[in-house]
Amino acid sequence: MWCVTASLATSSPRTSVRRPRPSHPPRQAVVGDSLRPRIGSRPKVGGDVDPEVFCSDEQDVIEIDLMRWQNLAEGILAAEDIRGGTELSIIFVAEQDIAELNESFLGAKGPTDVLSFPIDAADLDLSPIGSGATRGPDRAPLDPSDLPMLLGDVVICPTVAASQAPTHAGTLDDELALLVVHGILHILGHDHAEPEETAVMRRRELELLEQLHWKGPAPAAFRQELPPS
């Protein structure tokens, strides 16, 4: 792979880049890493409601079962103890689209398999406008903790996944599952720039896939790293 955070393809070290979500204006301030949701410091906002996962298919080459990948993503967030009013998006795009993102945010040419764009809580203005902001007559003042925390976006290219699956995860289905897990773990603070953190991330990927995707041991053909090019 790949990925970068934005996330680089897995075979390349990933660095963290922020992409503004389409629904929000570009953010000028760069937030320090200490304010990102990190391993061991899971976001829990707005009580114990389930996080929301939004899946979108913006390509038409490979058929995508959005509900299936939404369910997997929800399972990953639950397994990682993400609770409360949080939102995550998973977007399946064409090669041209992910190539444009790859160049814009990573300076890399060509398409990649998965990119992760974390959104820090501190990037978002969760404060009411004015001290007297309310939700309407006879309603309590607006509480910022009631608003959803945007975890980020995972962008996946199914055609790139299909081309590398035979020498990587083994099948397209397993490749897409790996990319979903990999991208979400980046959103939650995992990385693989150093050998130690790579080992932690790879181990957690495998655990989540065995628990939620295969519901048993990994197939013999499964690989977490692409062969040298």
C-alpha atoms as a printed R data frame, in Angstrom:
    type eleno elety resid chain resno       x       y       z
1   ATOM     1    CA   MET     A     1   0.000   0.000   0.000
2   ATOM     2    CA   TRP     A     2  -0.151   3.005   0.220
3   ATOM     3    CA   CYS     A     3  -1.945   5.412   2.217
4   ATOM     4    CA   VAL     A     4  -1.130   8.756   3.458
5   ATOM     5    CA   THR     A     5  -2.757  10.848   6.112
6   ATOM     6    CA   ALA     A     6  -3.906  12.541   3.833
7   ATOM     7    CA   SER     A     7  -2.523   8.806   3.788
8   ATOM     8    CA   LEU     A     8   0.173   7.406   1.183
9   ATOM     9    CA   ALA     A     9  -0.124   4.043  -0.533
10  ATOM    10    CA   THR     A    10   0.842   1.348   2.008
11  ATOM    11    CA   SER     A    11   4.241   0.691   0.609
12  ATOM    12    CA   SER     A    12   5.202   4.313   1.225
13  ATOM    13    CA   PRO     A    13   5.612   6.006   4.599
14  ATOM    14    CA   ARG     A    14   2.565   8.156   5.312
15  ATOM    15    CA   THR     A    15   2.585  11.615   6.595
16  ATOM    16    CA   SER     A    16  -0.335  13.508   8.025
17  ATOM    17    CA   VAL     A    17  -2.048  16.034   5.796
18  ATOM    18    CA   ARG     A    18  -5.394  17.650   6.354
19  ATOM    19    CA   ARG     A    19  -8.028  17.985   3.661
20  ATOM    20    CA   PRO     A    20 -11.034  20.198   4.339
21  ATOM    21    CA   ARG     A    21 -14.283  18.271   4.004
22  ATOM    22    CA   PRO     A    22 -16.404  19.434   1.075
23  ATOM    23    CA   SER     A    23 -19.011  20.795   3.488
24  ATOM    24    CA   HIS     A    24 -16.567  23.047   5.317
25  ATOM    25    CA   PRO     A    25 -14.441  25.999   4.185
26  ATOM    26    CA   PRO     A    26 -10.671  25.515   4.022
27  ATOM    27    CA   ARG     A    27  -9.047  25.931   7.410
28  ATOM    28    CA   GLN     A    28  -6.054  28.199   7.775
29  ATOM    29    CA   ALA     A    29  -4.815  27.172  11.218
30  ATOM    30    CA   VAL     A    30  -2.706  24.049  11.510
31  ATOM    31    CA   VAL     A    31  -3.524  22.160  14.692
32  ATOM    32    CA   GLY     A    32  -0.810  20.413  16.660
33  ATOM    33    CA   ASP     A    33  -0.673  16.621  16.754
34  ATOM    34    CA   SER     A    34  -1.490  16.647  20.467
35  ATOM    35    CA   LEU     A    35  -5.022  17.761  19.624
36  ATOM    36    CA   ARG     A    36  -5.735  14.930  17.203
37  ATOM    37    CA   PRO     A    37  -7.637  11.867  18.384
38  ATOM    38    CA   ARG     A    38  -4.738   9.596  19.246
39  ATOM    39    CA   ILE     A    39  -4.257   6.002  20.305
40  ATOM    40    CA   GLY     A    40  -5.131   5.771  23.990
41  ATOM    41    CA   SER     A    41  -7.133   9.005  23.881
42  ATOM    42    CA   ARG     A    42 -10.307   8.093  22.072
43  ATOM    43    CA   PRO     A    43 -12.922  10.749  21.407
44  ATOM    44    CA   LYS     A    44 -16.123  10.303  23.374
45  ATOM    45    CA   VAL     A    45 -18.525  13.171  22.876
46  ATOM    46    CA   GLY     A    46 -22.252  13.561  23.176
47  ATOM    47    CA   GLY     A    47 -22.810  10.475  25.351
48  ATOM    48    CA   ASP     A    48 -22.847   6.837  24.319
49  ATOM    49    CA   VAL     A    49 -24.691   7.068  20.996
50  ATOM    50    CA   ASP     A    50 -23.193   5.179  18.078
51  ATOM    51    CA   PRO     A    51 -20.893   7.055  15.678
52  ATOM    52    CA   GLU     A    52 -22.271   7.772  12.217
53  ATOM    53    CA   VAL     A    53 -20.501   6.507   9.106
54  ATOM    54    CA   PHE     A    54 -21.366   7.946   5.703
55  ATOM    55    CA   CYS     A    55 -20.353   5.979   2.604
56  ATOM    56    CA   SER     A    56 -20.417   7.341  -0.936
57  ATOM    57    CA   ASP     A    57 -19.564   5.717  -4.275
58  ATOM    58    CA   GLU     A    58 -18.355   8.329  -6.751
59  ATOM    59    CA   GLN     A    59 -16.963   5.951  -9.382
60  ATOM    60    CA   ASP     A    60 -18.727   3.618 -11.793
61  ATOM    61    CA   VAL     A    61 -16.112   1.038 -12.746
62  ATOM    62    CA   ILE     A    62 -16.414  -1.424  -9.861
63  ATOM    63    CA   GLU     A    63 -19.660  -2.156  -8.049
64  ATOM    64    CA   ILE     A    64 -19.446  -1.229  -4.375
65  ATOM    65    CA   ASP     A    65 -21.710  -2.545  -1.609
66  ATOM    66    CA   LEU     A    66 -21.840   0.629   0.466
67  ATOM    67    CA   MET     A    67 -23.828  -0.885   3.322
68  ATOM    68    CA   ARG     A    68 -21.274  -3.640   3.760
69  ATOM    69    CA   TRP     A    69 -18.363  -1.240   4.102
70  ATOM    70    CA   GLN     A    70 -20.409   1.053   6.307
71  ATOM    71    CA   ASN     A    71 -21.055  -1.880   8.638
72  ATOM    72    CA   LEU     A    72 -17.358  -2.757   8.685
73  ATOM    73    CA   ALA     A    73 -16.419   0.841   9.471
74  ATOM    74    CA   GLU     A    74 -18.968   0.993  12.281
75  ATOM    75    CA   GLY     A    75 -17.530  -2.214  13.700
76  ATOM    76    CA   ILE     A    76 -14.008  -0.795  13.582
77  ATOM    77    CA   LEU     A    77 -15.052   2.355  15.440
78  ATOM    78    CA   ALA     A    78 -16.832   0.264  18.065
79  ATOM    79    CA   ALA     A    79 -13.807  -2.014  18.467
80  ATOM    80    CA   GLU     A    80 -11.601   1.053  18.880
81  ATOM    81    CA   ASP     A    81 -13.966   2.398  21.573
82  ATOM    82    CA   ILE     A    82 -15.102   5.403  19.550
83  ATOM    83    CA   ARG     A    83 -18.451   6.485  20.968
84  ATOM    84    CA   GLY     A    84 -20.599   9.570  21.086
85  ATOM    85    CA   GLY     A    85 -21.556  12.085  18.431
86  ATOM    86    CA   THR     A    86 -18.787  11.406  15.933
87  ATOM    87    CA   GLU     A    87 -18.919  11.195  12.145
88  ATOM    88    CA   LEU     A    88 -16.686   9.487   9.578
89  ATOM    89    CA   SER     A    89 -16.939   9.449   5.783
90  ATOM    90    CA   ILE     A    90 -15.713   6.734   3.406
91  ATOM    91    CA   ILE     A    91 -15.650   7.769  -0.245
92  ATOM    92    CA   PHE     A    92 -14.926   5.463  -3.193
93  ATOM    93    CA   VAL     A    93 -13.543   7.418  -6.145
94  ATOM    94    CA   ALA     A    94 -12.099   6.999  -9.642
95  ATOM    95    CA   GLU     A    95  -8.367   6.949 -10.371
96  ATOM    96    CA   GLN     A    96  -8.384  10.477 -11.780
97  ATOM    97    CA   ASP     A    97 -10.002  11.844  -8.629
98  ATOM    98    CA   ILE     A    98  -7.622  10.175  -6.196
99  ATOM    99    CA   ALA     A    99  -4.663  11.139  -8.404
100 ATOM   100    CA   GLU     A   100  -5.712  14.785  -8.128
101 ATOM   101    CA   LEU     A   101  -5.951  14.512  -4.338
102 ATOM   102    CA   ASN     A   102  -2.627  12.687  -4.215
103 ATOM   103    CA   GLU     A   103  -0.904  15.484  -6.110
104 ATOM   104    CA   SER     A   104  -2.707  18.339  -4.353
105 ATOM   105    CA   PHE     A   105  -2.061  17.179  -0.804
106 ATOM   106    CA   LEU     A   106   1.002  14.942  -1.074
107 ATOM   107    CA   GLY     A   107   2.771  16.257  -4.143
108 ATOM   108    CA   ALA     A   108   2.777  12.725  -5.577
109 ATOM   109    CA   LYS     A   109   1.978  11.867  -9.182
110 ATOM   110    CA   GLY     A   110  -0.581   9.273 -10.156
111 ATOM   111    CA   PRO     A   111  -3.344   7.397  -8.340
112 ATOM   112    CA   THR     A   112  -2.922   5.589  -5.038
113 ATOM   113    CA   ASP     A   113  -5.145   3.127  -3.213
114 ATOM   114    CA   VAL     A   114  -6.241   4.994  -0.083
115 ATOM   115    CA   LEU     A   115  -5.899   8.450   1.439
116 ATOM   116    CA   SER     A   116  -6.934   9.411   4.967
117 ATOM   117    CA   PHE     A   117  -7.818  12.964   5.943
118 ATOM   118    CA   PRO     A   118  -8.155  13.390   9.708
119 ATOM   119    CA   ILE     A   119 -10.139  16.351  10.947
120 ATOM   120    CA   ASP     A   120  -9.050  17.618  14.338
121 ATOM   121    CA   ALA     A   121 -11.713  18.625  16.822
122 ATOM   122    CA   ALA     A   122  -9.870  21.892  17.351
123 ATOM   123    CA   ASP     A   123 -10.159  22.643  13.626
124 ATOM   124    CA   LEU     A   124 -13.887  23.041  14.090
125 ATOM   125    CA   ASP     A   125 -15.582  26.037  15.669
126 ATOM   126    CA   LEU     A   126 -17.966  24.348  18.082
127 ATOM   127    CA   SER     A   127 -18.803  27.491  20.065
128 ATOM   128    CA   PRO     A   128 -22.227  29.135  19.886
129 ATOM   129    CA   ILE     A   129 -22.322  32.558  18.250
130 ATOM   130    CA   GLY     A   130 -22.870  35.027  21.081
131 ATOM   131    CA   SER     A   131 -23.468  34.287  24.733
132 ATOM   132    CA   GLY     A   132 -27.233  34.028  24.350
133 ATOM   133    CA   ALA     A   133 -27.424  31.497  21.526
134 ATOM   134    CA   THR     A   134 -30.301  29.061  21.994
135 ATOM   135    CA   ARG     A   135 -32.071  26.368  20.012
136 ATOM   136    CA   GLY     A   136 -35.361  28.223  20.078
137 ATOM   137    CA   PRO     A   137 -38.103  29.137  22.548
138 ATOM   138    CA   ASP     A   138 -38.058  27.178  25.814
139 ATOM   139    CA   ARG     A   139 -34.944  25.241  24.824
140 ATOM   140    CA   ALA     A   140 -31.680  25.009  26.677
141 ATOM   141    CA   PRO     A   141 -28.671  27.000  25.426
142 ATOM   142    CA   LEU     A   142 -26.716  25.337  22.639
143 ATOM   143    CA   ASP     A   143 -24.107  22.971  24.086
144 ATOM   144    CA   PRO     A   144 -21.047  22.435  21.841
145 ATOM   145    CA   SER     A   145 -20.771  18.893  23.197
146 ATOM   146    CA   ASP     A   146 -24.071  18.108  21.463
147 ATOM   147    CA   LEU     A   147 -22.524  18.748  18.048
148 ATOM   148    CA   PRO     A   148 -20.873  15.872  16.170
149 ATOM   149    CA   MET     A   149 -17.108  15.570  16.105
150 ATOM   150    CA   LEU     A   150 -15.889  15.038  12.546
151 ATOM   151    CA   LEU     A   151 -13.254  12.316  12.628
152 ATOM   152    CA   GLY     A   152 -12.325  12.676   8.961
153 ATOM   153    CA   ASP     A   153 -12.592  11.183   5.482
154 ATOM   154    CA   VAL     A   154 -11.177   7.959   4.051
155 ATOM   155    CA   VAL     A   155 -10.883   8.043   0.243
156 ATOM   156    CA   ILE     A   156 -10.452   4.695  -1.545
157 ATOM   157    CA   CYS     A   157  -9.883   3.922  -5.227
158 ATOM   158    CA   PRO     A   158 -11.436   0.524  -6.086
159 ATOM   159    CA   THR     A   159  -9.645   0.146  -9.441
160 ATOM   160    CA   VAL     A   160  -6.228   0.600  -7.828
161 ATOM   161    CA   ALA     A   161  -7.310  -1.874  -5.160
162 ATOM   162    CA   ALA     A   162  -8.306  -4.365  -7.850
163 ATOM   163    CA   SER     A   163  -4.983  -4.070  -9.674
164 ATOM   164    CA   GLN     A   164  -2.852  -4.685  -6.588
165 ATOM   165    CA   ALA     A   165  -5.068  -7.250  -4.843
166 ATOM   166    CA   PRO     A   166  -3.522 -10.391  -6.443
167 ATOM   167    CA   THR     A   167  -0.084  -9.635  -4.950
168 ATOM   168    CA   HIS     A   168  -1.352  -7.970  -1.795
169 ATOM   169    CA   ALA     A   169  -4.490  -8.938   0.154
170 ATOM   170    CA   GLY     A   170  -5.286 -11.717  -2.332
171 ATOM   171    CA   THR     A   171  -8.802 -10.810  -3.473
172 ATOM   172    CA   LEU     A   172 -10.523  -7.515  -4.229
173 ATOM   173    CA   ASP     A   173 -12.901  -8.093  -1.326
174 ATOM   174    CA   ASP     A   174 -10.041  -8.559   1.132
175 ATOM   175    CA   GLU     A   175  -8.136  -5.652  -0.413
176 ATOM   176    CA   LEU     A   176 -11.053  -3.257   0.084
177 ATOM   177    CA   ALA     A   177 -11.531  -4.490   3.645
178 ATOM   178    CA   LEU     A   178  -7.849  -3.903   4.365
179 ATOM   179    CA   LEU     A   179  -8.010  -0.408   2.893
180 ATOM   180    CA   VAL     A   180 -11.057   0.475   5.000
181 ATOM   181    CA   VAL     A   181  -9.331  -0.755   8.169
182 ATOM   182    CA   HIS     A   182  -6.045   0.881   7.232
183 ATOM   183    CA   GLY     A   183  -7.612   4.232   6.400
184 ATOM   184    CA   ILE     A   184  -9.668   4.377   9.599
185 ATOM   185    CA   LEU     A   185  -6.683   3.470  11.767
186 ATOM   186    CA   HIS     A   186  -4.832   6.411  10.225
187 ATOM   187    CA   ILE     A   187  -7.778   8.661  11.098
188 ATOM   188    CA   LEU     A   188  -7.525   7.444  14.701
189 ATOM   189    CA   GLY     A   189  -3.837   8.227  14.989
190 ATOM   190    CA   HIS     A   190  -1.992   5.101  13.852
191 ATOM   191    CA   ASP     A   191   0.939   5.487  11.469
192 ATOM   192    CA   HIS     A   192   3.821   3.487  10.032
193 ATOM   193    CA   ALA     A   193   6.652   5.946   9.596
194 ATOM   194    CA   GLU     A   194   8.783   4.043  12.134
195 ATOM   195    CA   PRO     A   195   9.269   0.269  12.517
196 ATOM   196    CA   GLU     A   196   7.738   0.157  15.998
197 ATOM   197    CA   GLU     A   197   4.546   1.970  15.048
198 ATOM   198    CA   THR     A   198   4.338  -0.012  11.814
199 ATOM   199    CA   ALA     A   199   4.310  -3.241  13.822
200 ATOM   200    CA   VAL     A   200   1.548  -1.914  16.081
201 ATOM   201    CA   MET     A   201  -0.567  -0.795  13.131
202 ATOM   202    CA   ARG     A   202  -0.100  -4.019  11.153
203 ATOM   203    CA   ARG     A   203  -0.998  -6.107  14.191
204 ATOM   204    CA   ARG     A   204  -4.164  -4.100  14.825
205 ATOM   205    CA   GLU     A   205  -5.156  -4.302  11.138
206 ATOM   206    CA   LEU     A   206  -4.939  -8.078  11.258
207 ATOM   207    CA   GLU     A   207  -6.853  -8.292  14.537
208 ATOM   208    CA   LEU     A   208  -9.701  -6.167  13.196
209 ATOM   209    CA   LEU     A   209  -9.886  -8.054   9.898
210 ATOM   210    CA   GLU     A   210  -9.982 -11.421  11.660
211 ATOM   211    CA   GLN     A   211 -12.614 -10.179  14.100
212 ATOM   212    CA   LEU     A   212 -14.882  -8.224  11.762
213 ATOM   213    CA   HIS     A   213 -14.179  -9.240   8.147
214 ATOM   214    CA   TRP     A   214 -13.179 -12.905   8.032
215 ATOM   215    CA   LYS     A   215 -14.454 -13.783  11.513
216 ATOM   216    CA   GLY     A   216 -11.567 -16.192  11.701
217 ATOM   217    CA   PRO     A   217  -7.897 -16.542  10.680
218 ATOM   218    CA   ALA     A   218  -6.531 -14.655   7.688
219 ATOM   219    CA   PRO     A   219  -6.372 -16.540   4.368
220 ATOM   220    CA   ALA     A   220  -2.979 -17.950   3.428
221 ATOM   221    CA   ALA     A   221  -2.709 -15.600   0.433
222 ATOM   222    CA   PHE     A   222  -3.263 -12.451   2.512
223 ATOM   223    CA   ARG     A   223  -0.398  -9.936   2.622
224 ATOM   224    CA   GLN     A   224  -0.256  -6.573   4.362
225 ATOM   225    CA   GLU     A   225   2.646  -5.253   2.302
226 ATOM   226    CA   LEU     A   226   2.992  -4.945  -1.438
227 ATOM   227    CA   PRO     A   227   5.980  -6.762  -2.967
228 ATOM   228    CA   PRO     A   228   8.918  -4.549  -3.990
229 ATOM   229    CA   SER     A   229   8.281  -2.903  -7.345
